[in-house]
Amino acid sequence: MDLHTVTDYTVARDRVDLVTEPGTAFVGGGTWLFSEPQPHLTRLLDLTGLGWPALTADDDGIEIAATCTVEQIAALSDSGMWTAAPLFRQCASALLASWKIWKRATVGGNLCLSFPAGAMISLVAALDGTVLIWSPDGTDRRMPLADFVTGSAANALGAGEVLRSIHIPVRSLEARTAFRKIALSPLGRSGAVVIGRRDRDGTFVLTVTAATDRPYALRFDRIPGPGELGNTLRERIPVPAYLTDAHGAADWRRAVTAVLAGEICEELS
Ligand SMILES: Cc1cc2nc3c(=O)[nH]c(=O)nc-3n(C[C@H](O)[C@H](O)[C@H](O)COP(=O)(O)OP(=O)(O)OC[C@H]3O[C@@H](n4cnc5c(N)ncnc54)[C@H](O)[C@@H]3O)c2cc1C
């Protein structure tokens, strides 16, 4: 779509180029920016010219550049380097997207939109990822993704701040994971995405996304039984957190979340 109010398109080459004023938006893959009118924008600042390496692995885990594409992160599943490797493609495939979006959309763009159906949010939340944010005054800050996404299409980014990268700790990469997605139609946008992660020490994390306004990570010291699981879901995820929209009603989402969570506990037991 033509963005007819935009009069300047700059490709950033260095951090000093990341200077914004009201009416400026950063461009990752542009798949959302160019998909609907943006009458409040006059300038676009493209992050892809910064040349950030998409993926960097070391003994602590992996650093994913915000500009890493969905296609690049899905390919991590082919590496077989980690027990949790299948989760990358499973989450990438949960994005309702054509091959054009798959090739262009970035992990950072998906996190910064902060839509409930953000499949990269599901992935990073399930693996206890943290995000690195660059502030316009030259300082950096890091926070868990669970704190970054604060609501439906809402996050902790301040004016002019850039999401630089995402870190996934090796502890999560070495874990066993189980993934469930449900939608109202076979190719529909996610109504609920539930992911279980069982770490090598037996601790268990259940992450609920898409069904709720923000990610919920429930932590257990072992796989819970059905009673404990049901009680924890009821206690930790308040009823108003479940969404009603075109992709599902809140009561359906709440019910299927419980069913999928039970399946995951069985699978990882
Ligand atoms: C047909 C179709 C289907 C889609 N399906 C889904 C879906 O199922 N789930 C879903 O969540 N989304 C969906 N989207 C929306 C969107 O395509 C994806 O969320 C995609 O991952 C966004 O990434 P992007 O790099 O293209 O973001 P962009 O369009 O480049 O940017 C999105 C927003 O994030 C900001 N931004 C981007 N990168 C950064 C950064 N590093 N730091 C700070 N701000 C940044 C931009 O300024 C903009 O406000 C869909 C879009 C289309 C057109």
PDBQT file of the ligand as one rigid body, heavy atoms in Angstrom, charges set to zero:
ROOT
HETATM    1  C1  LIG A 301      -1.624 -11.056   5.753  1.00  0.00    +0.000 C 
HETATM    2  C2  LIG A 301      -1.005 -10.694   7.069  1.00  0.00    +0.000 A 
HETATM    3  C3  LIG A 301      -1.046 -11.630   8.097  1.00  0.00    +0.000 A 
HETATM    4  C4  LIG A 301      -0.469 -11.314   9.358  1.00  0.00    +0.000 A 
HETATM    5  N1  LIG A 301      -0.565 -12.239  10.357  1.00  0.00    +0.000 NA
HETATM    6  C5  LIG A 301      -0.098 -11.931  11.591  1.00  0.00    +0.000 A 
HETATM    7  C6  LIG A 301      -0.232 -12.832  12.678  1.00  0.00    +0.000 A 
HETATM    8  O1  LIG A 301      -0.775 -13.943  12.553  1.00  0.00    +0.000 OA
HETATM    9  N2  LIG A 301       0.227 -12.448  13.902  1.00  0.00    +0.000 N 
HETATM   10  C7  LIG A 301       0.824 -11.227  14.069  1.00  0.00    +0.000 A 
HETATM   11  O2  LIG A 301       1.245 -10.894  15.187  1.00  0.00    +0.000 OA
HETATM   12  N3  LIG A 301       0.976 -10.357  13.049  1.00  0.00    +0.000 NA
HETATM   13  C8  LIG A 301       0.517 -10.664  11.826  1.00  0.00    +0.000 A 
HETATM   14  N4  LIG A 301       0.655  -9.761  10.810  1.00  0.00    +0.000 N 
HETATM   15  C9  LIG A 301       1.261  -8.440  11.089  1.00  0.00    +0.000 C 
HETATM   16  C10 LIG A 301       2.780  -8.370  10.743  1.00  0.00    +0.000 C 
HETATM   17  O3  LIG A 301       3.002  -8.740   9.401  1.00  0.00    +0.000 OA
HETATM   18  C11 LIG A 301       3.663  -9.266  11.625  1.00  0.00    +0.000 C 
HETATM   19  O4  LIG A 301       3.409  -9.009  12.992  1.00  0.00    +0.000 OA
HETATM   20  C12 LIG A 301       5.154  -9.070  11.354  1.00  0.00    +0.000 C 
HETATM   21  O5  LIG A 301       5.902  -9.966  12.149  1.00  0.00    +0.000 OA
HETATM   22  C13 LIG A 301       5.634  -7.659  11.633  1.00  0.00    +0.000 C 
HETATM   23  O6  LIG A 301       7.018  -7.611  11.391  1.00  0.00    +0.000 OA
HETATM   24  P1  LIG A 301       7.665  -6.520  10.420  1.00  0.00    +0.000 P 
HETATM   25  O7  LIG A 301       9.143  -6.664  10.547  1.00  0.00    +0.000 OA
HETATM   26  O8  LIG A 301       7.139  -6.615   9.035  1.00  0.00    +0.000 OA
HETATM   27  O9  LIG A 301       7.166  -5.187  11.128  1.00  0.00    +0.000 OA
HETATM   28  P2  LIG A 301       7.010  -3.732  10.507  1.00  0.00    +0.000 P 
HETATM   29  O10 LIG A 301       5.776  -3.652   9.674  1.00  0.00    +0.000 OA
HETATM   30  O11 LIG A 301       8.301  -3.283   9.894  1.00  0.00    +0.000 OA
HETATM   31  O12 LIG A 301       6.826  -2.897  11.881  1.00  0.00    +0.000 OA
HETATM   32  C14 LIG A 301       5.754  -3.171  12.756  1.00  0.00    +0.000 C 
HETATM   33  C15 LIG A 301       5.771  -2.116  13.888  1.00  0.00    +0.000 C 
HETATM   34  O13 LIG A 301       6.905  -2.311  14.725  1.00  0.00    +0.000 OA
HETATM   35  C16 LIG A 301       7.784  -1.167  14.712  1.00  0.00    +0.000 C 
HETATM   36  N5  LIG A 301       9.138  -1.718  14.686  1.00  0.00    +0.000 N 
HETATM   37  C17 LIG A 301       9.623  -2.652  13.832  1.00  0.00    +0.000 A 
HETATM   38  N6  LIG A 301      10.857  -3.035  14.200  1.00  0.00    +0.000 NA
HETATM   39  C18 LIG A 301      11.176  -2.311  15.308  1.00  0.00    +0.000 A 
HETATM   40  C19 LIG A 301      12.313  -2.261  16.173  1.00  0.00    +0.000 A 
HETATM   41  N7  LIG A 301      13.394  -3.071  15.991  1.00  0.00    +0.000 N 
HETATM   42  N8  LIG A 301      12.302  -1.392  17.214  1.00  0.00    +0.000 NA
HETATM   43  C20 LIG A 301      11.232  -0.594  17.434  1.00  0.00    +0.000 A 
HETATM   44  N9  LIG A 301      10.115  -0.611  16.672  1.00  0.00    +0.000 NA
HETATM   45  C21 LIG A 301      10.088  -1.467  15.611  1.00  0.00    +0.000 A 
HETATM   46  C22 LIG A 301       7.387  -0.391  13.456  1.00  0.00    +0.000 C 
HETATM   47  O14 LIG A 301       7.667   1.001  13.577  1.00  0.00    +0.000 OA
HETATM   48  C23 LIG A 301       5.898  -0.680  13.382  1.00  0.00    +0.000 C 
HETATM   49  O15 LIG A 301       5.191   0.157  14.288  1.00  0.00    +0.000 OA
HETATM   50  C24 LIG A 301       0.143 -10.056   9.554  1.00  0.00    +0.000 A 
HETATM   51  C25 LIG A 301       0.196  -9.139   8.486  1.00  0.00    +0.000 A 
HETATM   52  C26 LIG A 301      -0.368  -9.437   7.259  1.00  0.00    +0.000 A 
HETATM   53  C27 LIG A 301      -0.288  -8.409   6.169  1.00  0.00    +0.000 C 
ENDROOT
TORSDOF 0
